[in-house]
């Protein structure tokens, strides 16, 4: 088996931002951890065998399955199915040579459209042309059972010896032909086996359903309100998937005796609570999954509870490592950082909030109040909706989250952004409300 080569694995760095000073008896330590990976290099070349590793100079081996909704509703309007076929063709053209791939038609059951042999095809000019030919036969009819699509994608990806396993899922409707507990069981079974980006086309799908899928599968979620936008979106998603250079990286947190992790959240580019995903990794250590990485940077908020101590004492609150599993069962440590606690009687030092921590605490609250505000609006609690969405406008304005501010302005009339004074709009387009809900967890980074 080929060992991992330093030339094609990204170099990871960890930067920690915190105020380490606590008042006497203080117990809560917060830190923002910026993880950056650079210089993996993925252009061209054939993949090589080895479950998580590629040999010198080659891109990592990868497999991708595109799941296209072919239920009856995709025929209304007829352009929707055509746009889905065209978008899938564009995605196939974006797959780099040597990557294994398949296309699945999803209804109340899942069917492999290409290569239709129970496995994956290897991308080259011939297989791409064959796959696009097979797409022309896709027609709409039947129900929607997304769990069956994901299980077939999992089986297909498992049939190939590839390092990076990725799915792209498109639906236009609710998961009506499957019980919620069946979909949850599928997500539990597939979590950690491949990542998956989910897209809802039109406005008849359920935001919470697709968000739950993308969250469990460590992928992105978005709305494509107009089917005409599918091709550009599919191309961007596939380009992003082709840029992944290493899979299965975990954030390992070790805490000394008496300390414990309160929570771990990804806070940029989106808010994603990883606390419940902890897998024990030896005495007082736990691993939190981060999925696949290309050249990119993400921020995480780590909160640690430490034993209270007196003035002048200091301790290591947590040691953070980025780890990558190796073929022999060990892990390679890619980078490390330390979270510290120092007790002081200097009031100014201990009450100062680190700007990064303050910013991302606000961004997490922003995501929460948008979701609560939209929920209140749907249930008829207009006062509650106004208060929550007003707070959202205030937070978006203060943090410079202009994209979210624009989305909020389609749902409320902003009287004064700084104070969060708003009026609910009498009429809101379904697409505008769904876009705000779907993108509510997208954050902006701290202004330099």
C-alpha positions in Angstrom: 0.0 0.0 0.0 1.3 3.5 -0.9 2.3 5.5 2.1 1.0 9.1 2.4 3.4 11.4 0.6 4.3 14.8 2.1 4.3 16.3 -1.4 0.6 15.8 -2.0 -0.8 16.1 1.5 -1.7 19.6 2.5 0.4 21.2 5.2 -1.9 22.0 8.1 -1.4 24.9 10.5 -3.3 25.7 13.7 -3.7 29.3 15.2 -5.4 29.8 18.5 -7.2 33.0 19.5 -8.2 33.3 23.2 -8.1 35.5 26.3 -6.4 33.0 28.7 -6.9 35.2 31.7 -9.7 34.1 34.2 -10.8 35.8 37.4 -10.2 34.0 40.7 -12.4 30.9 40.7 -13.2 31.3 36.9 -13.9 28.0 35.1 -14.8 28.7 31.5 -12.1 28.9 28.8 -13.1 29.8 25.2 -10.8 29.7 22.2 -11.2 30.1 18.4 -9.1 27.7 16.5 -8.2 28.5 12.9 -7.2 25.5 10.9 -5.6 26.1 7.5 -4.5 23.6 4.9 -2.3 24.6 2.0 -0.3 23.2 -0.8 -1.8 19.7 -1.4 -1.8 19.9 -5.1 -4.4 18.0 -7.0 -4.1 18.7 -10.7 -4.1 15.9 -13.3 -2.7 12.4 -12.9 -4.1 9.0 -12.3 -5.2 7.9 -8.8 -3.3 5.1 -7.1 -4.5 2.4 -4.8 -4.5 2.6 -1.0 -7.6 3.5 1.1 -6.5 6.9 2.4 -3.3 7.6 0.5 -1.8 8.4 -2.8 1.8 7.9 -3.9 4.4 10.5 -4.8 3.1 13.3 -7.1 -0.4 11.8 -7.8 -3.7 13.3 -6.6 -5.5 11.3 -4.0 -7.8 8.6 -5.3 -11.4 9.7 -5.2 -14.9 8.5 -5.9 -18.1 10.6 -6.4 -21.7 9.6 -6.8 -24.3 12.0 -8.2 -27.8 11.3 -7.0 -30.5 12.9 -9.2 -34.2 13.2 -8.1 -36.3 11.6 -10.8 -39.6 11.5 -8.9 -42.8 12.6 -10.6 -42.7 16.1 -9.3 -39.5 16.7 -11.3 -41.7 16.9 -14.4 -43.5 20.1 -13.2 -42.4 22.2 -14.9 -40.8 20.0 -17.6 -37.7 22.3 -17.7 -36.8 21.1 -14.2 -35.9 17.6 -15.3 -34.1 19.0 -18.3 -32.1 21.4 -16.1 -31.2 18.5 -13.8 -29.9 16.4 -16.7 -27.9 19.4 -18.0 -26.5 20.2 -14.6 -25.4 16.5 -14.1 -23.7 16.6 -17.5 -21.8 19.7 -16.5 -20.8 18.0 -13.2 -19.6 14.9 -15.2 -17.5 17.1 -17.4 -15.9 18.6 -14.3 -14.7 15.2 -12.9 -11.0 15.0 -13.4 -9.5 12.0 -15.2 -9.0 8.9 -13.1 -11.7 9.7 -10.5 -14.2 6.9 -10.0 -17.9 8.0 -10.5 -21.5 6.9 -10.9 -24.9 8.4 -11.5 -28.0 7.3 -9.5 -31.6 8.0 -10.4 -33.6 8.5 -7.1 -37.3 7.9 -6.7 -39.0 5.7 -4.1 -36.1 3.4 -4.9 -32.6 4.0 -6.1 -31.3 2.9 -9.5 -27.7 3.1 -10.9 -28.0 4.8 -14.3 -24.3 4.7 -15.1 -22.2 2.6 -15.2 -25.1 0.3 -14.1 -22.8 -2.6 -13.2 -22.9 -2.3 -9.4 -19.7 -0.3 -9.2 -18.0 2.9 -10.4 -16.6 3.9 -13.8 -13.2 5.6 -14.0 -13.5 9.1 -15.6 -12.0 9.6 -19.0 -13.3 11.1 -22.3 -15.1 7.8 -23.2 -16.8 7.2 -19.9 -17.9 10.8 -19.6 -19.5 10.6 -23.0 -21.2 7.3 -22.1 -22.5 8.7 -18.8 -23.9 11.8 -20.6 -25.6 9.5 -23.1 -27.2 7.5 -20.2 -28.5 10.8 -18.7 -30.7 11.4 -21.8 -32.8 8.4 -20.8 -33.7 9.9 -17.3 -37.4 10.5 -17.0 -39.5 11.6 -14.1 -42.0 9.3 -12.3 -42.4 7.7 -8.8 -42.0 8.9 -5.3 -39.1 10.1 -3.0 -37.2 7.9 -0.6 -33.8 9.7 -0.1 -32.4 7.1 2.3 -32.4 4.5 -0.5 -30.4 6.9 -2.7 -27.8 7.4 0.0 -27.5 3.6 0.8 -26.9 2.9 -2.9 -24.3 5.7 -3.1 -22.6 4.2 0.0 -22.5 0.7 -1.6 -21.1 2.0 -4.9 -18.4 4.1 -3.1 -17.5 1.2 -0.9 -16.9 -1.0 -4.0 -13.9 1.2 -5.0 -10.6 1.4 -3.1 -10.5 5.2 -2.9 -9.3 7.8 -0.4 -11.9 10.5 -0.8 -15.6 9.5 -1.1 -18.1 12.1 -2.0 -21.8 12.4 -2.9 -23.9 15.1 -4.6 -27.6 14.9 -4.0 -30.4 16.9 -5.7 -34.1 16.8 -4.8 -37.1 18.9 -5.4 -39.5 17.5 -2.9 -40.1 16.1 0.6 -39.0 12.6 1.6 -42.6 11.3 1.5 -42.1 7.6 0.7 -39.9 6.8 3.7 -40.4 7.2 7.5 -38.2 9.8 9.2 -36.7 7.1 11.4 -35.6 5.2 8.2 -33.8 8.2 6.9 -32.2 8.8 10.3 -31.0 5.1 10.4 -29.5 5.6 6.9 -27.7 8.7 8.0 -26.4 7.0 11.1 -25.1 4.1 8.9 -23.5 6.4 6.3 -22.0 9.0 8.6 -18.2 8.9 8.3 -18.3 6.8 5.2 -18.6 9.6 2.7 -19.3 13.3 2.6 -22.4 14.6 0.8 -23.5 18.0 -0.6 -27.3 18.5 -0.8 -29.2 20.8 -3.0 -33.0 21.6 -3.1 -34.4 22.8 -6.4 -37.5 24.9 -6.4 -39.5 25.5 -3.2 -41.4 22.3 -2.5 -38.7 20.6 -0.4 -38.1 20.6 3.3 -35.2 22.8 4.5 -34.8 20.9 7.8 -34.6 17.5 6.0 -31.8 18.5 3.6 -30.0 20.4 6.3 -30.0 17.3 8.5 -28.6 15.2 5.6 -25.8 17.7 4.8 -25.0 18.1 8.5 -24.7 14.4 9.2 -22.6 13.9 6.0 -20.3 16.9 6.7 -21.3 18.5 3.4 -22.9 21.8 2.2 -26.6 22.5 1.7 -28.2 25.2 -0.5 -31.3 26.2 -2.4 -31.4 26.6 -6.2 -34.8 28.3 -6.4 -34.6 28.6 -10.2 -33.8 25.3 -11.9 -31.9 27.4 -14.5 -29.2 27.9 -11.9 -28.5 24.2 -11.4 -25.7 23.8 -14.0 -23.5 26.6 -12.4 -24.1 25.2 -8.9 -23.3 21.6 -9.9 -20.1 22.7 -11.6 -19.0 24.7 -8.5 -19.9 21.7 -6.2 -17.9 19.3 -8.3 -14.9 21.6 -8.6 -14.9 21.9 -4.8 -15.1 18.1 -4.5 -12.2 17.7 -7.0 -10.2 20.0 -4.9 -10.2 17.8 -1.8 -6.8 16.4 -1.0 -7.1 14.5 2.2 -10.1 12.8 3.9 -11.0 11.7 7.5 -9.1 14.5 9.4 -10.2 14.7 13.0 -9.8 17.4 15.7 -8.4 15.6 18.7 -8.8 17.3 22.1 -7.0 16.2 25.1 -7.8 17.7 28.5 -6.0 17.3 31.9 -7.5 15.7 34.9 -10.5 17.8 36.2 -11.1 19.5 32.9 -13.8 18.7 30.3 -14.9 19.9 26.9 -18.1 21.9 27.1 -18.6 22.1 23.3 -16.8 22.1 20.0 -18.4 24.0 17.1 -17.3 24.7 13.6 -18.0 28.4 13.2 -16.7 29.3 9.7 -17.6 29.0 6.9 -20.8 27.7 8.5 -22.0 27.0 12.1 -22.0 23.2 12.8 -22.1 21.8 16.3 -19.7 18.8 16.5 -20.0 18.2 20.3 -22.2 15.2 19.8 -19.8 13.6 17.3 -17.0 12.9 19.8 -15.3 9.6 19.6 -13.2 8.6 22.5 -9.5 8.4 21.6 -7.7 7.2 24.7 -7.5 8.6 28.3 -9.1 12.1 28.5 -9.0 12.5 24.7 -11.7 12.7 22.1 -11.8 13.0 18.3 -14.3 15.3 16.4 -14.7 14.7 12.7 -13.9 17.5 10.2 -14.3 15.6 6.9 -12.3 16.2 3.7 -9.9 19.1 3.1 -8.4 20.9 0.1 -6.7 24.3 0.2 -8.9 26.0 2.7 -9.3 27.5 6.1 -12.0 26.9 8.8 -12.6 28.2 12.3 -13.7 26.2 15.3 -15.0 27.4 18.7 -13.7 25.2 21.6 -15.1 25.8 25.1 -13.4 24.0 28.1 -14.5 23.8 31.7 -11.4 23.8 34.0 -11.2 23.3 37.8 -11.3 26.7 39.6 -7.9 28.0 40.9 -6.4 30.9 42.7 -4.7 34.0 41.5 -1.2 33.4 39.9 -2.0 29.8 39.0 -1.9 28.7 35.3 -2.6 25.4 33.5 -3.0 23.8 30.1 -6.7 23.7 29.6 -6.6 21.6 26.4 -4.2 20.3 23.8 -5.6 20.3 20.3 -4.2 18.1 17.5 -5.2 17.5 13.9 -4.9 13.8 13.3 -5.1 11.6 10.2 -5.6 7.8 10.5 -2.8 5.6 8.9 -3.1 2.2 7.3 -1.4 0.5 10.2 -4.0 1.8 12.7 -1.9 4.6 14.1 -2.6 8.3 13.5 -0.3 11.0 12.1 -0.4 14.3 13.9 -0.6 17.0 11.3 -0.5 20.1 13.6 -1.0 21.0 17.2 -2.1 24.0 19.4 -2.5 24.7 23.1 -5.4 26.3 25.0 -4.2 27.9 28.3 -5.8 29.2 31.5 -4.2 31.8 33.8 -5.9 33.1 36.9 -5.4 36.8 37.7 -6.8 39.6 39.9 -6.3 42.1 37.1 -10.0 42.9 36.4 -9.3 44.5 33.0 -7.4 41.3 31.8 -9.9 38.8 33.0 -13.0 40.6 31.7 -11.6 41.3 28.2 -13.4 39.2 25.6 -11.2 38.0 22.7 -12.5 39.6 19.5 -12.6 36.3 17.6 -14.6 34.6 20.4 -17.0 37.5 20.6 -17.5 37.6 16.9 -18.2 33.9 16.5 -20.5 33.8 19.6 -22.5 36.4 17.8 -22.5 34.5 14.5 -23.7 31.3 16.2 -26.5 33.4 17.9 -27.4 34.9 14.5 -28.0 31.5 13.0 -30.1 30.5 16.0 -32.3 33.6 16.1 -33.0 33.4 12.3 -34.2 29.8 12.7 -36.2 30.7 15.8 -37.7 33.8 14.1 -38.8 31.9 11.0 -40.3 29.1 13.2 -42.3 31.7 15.2 -43.5 33.3 11.9 -44.7 30.0 10.6 -46.6 29.2 13.9 -48.3 32.7 13.8 -46.3 34.2 16.7 -45.7 37.5 15.0 -44.4 39.3 18.1 -41.8 36.6 18.7 -40.9 36.5 15.0 -40.3 40.3 15.0 -38.2 40.2 18.1 -36.0 37.3 16.9 -35.6 38.6 13.3 -34.9 42.1 14.7 -32.1 40.7 16.8 -30.8 38.8 13.7 -30.7 42.1 11.7 -28.8 43.8 14.6 -26.2 40.9 14.7 -25.8 40.8 10.9 -25.3 44.5 10.8 -22.8 44.6 13.7 -20.7 41.7 12.4 -20.6 42.9 8.7 -22.5 39.8 7.5 -23.9 41.5 4.4 -25.1 38.4 2.6 -27.3 37.5 5.6 -28.4 41.1 6.0 -29.6 41.1 2.4 -31.6 37.9 2.9 -33.2 39.2 6.1 -34.3 42.4 4.2 -36.5 40.2 2.0 -38.4 38.9 5.0 -38.5 42.1 7.2 -38.6 45.8 6.6 -35.6 47.2 8.4 -36.4 50.4 10.3 -33.1 50.7 12.2 -30.4 47.9 11.8 -28.2 49.1 14.7 -31.1 48.7 17.3 -32.7 45.7 15.5 -36.0 47.6 14.9 -37.9 45.8 12.1 -41.4 45.2 10.8 -42.4 41.8 9.3 -43.3 42.0 5.6 -46.9 41.1 4.9 -46.0 38.9 2.0 -42.8 36.9 1.6 -41.9 34.7 -1.4 -41.4 31.1 -0.4 -38.0 31.2 -2.2 -36.8 34.1 -0.1 -37.9 32.5 3.2 -36.3 29.2 2.3 -33.1 30.8 1.2 -32.8 32.7 4.5 -33.4 29.5 6.4 -31.1 27.4 4.3 -28.2 29.9 4.5 -28.8 31.0 8.1 -25.7 29.1 9.3 -23.3 30.8 6.8 -20.9 33.1 8.7 -18.4 35.8 8.0 -14.9 35.9 9.4 -13.6 38.5 11.8 -12.8 41.8 10.1 -9.0 42.4 10.3 
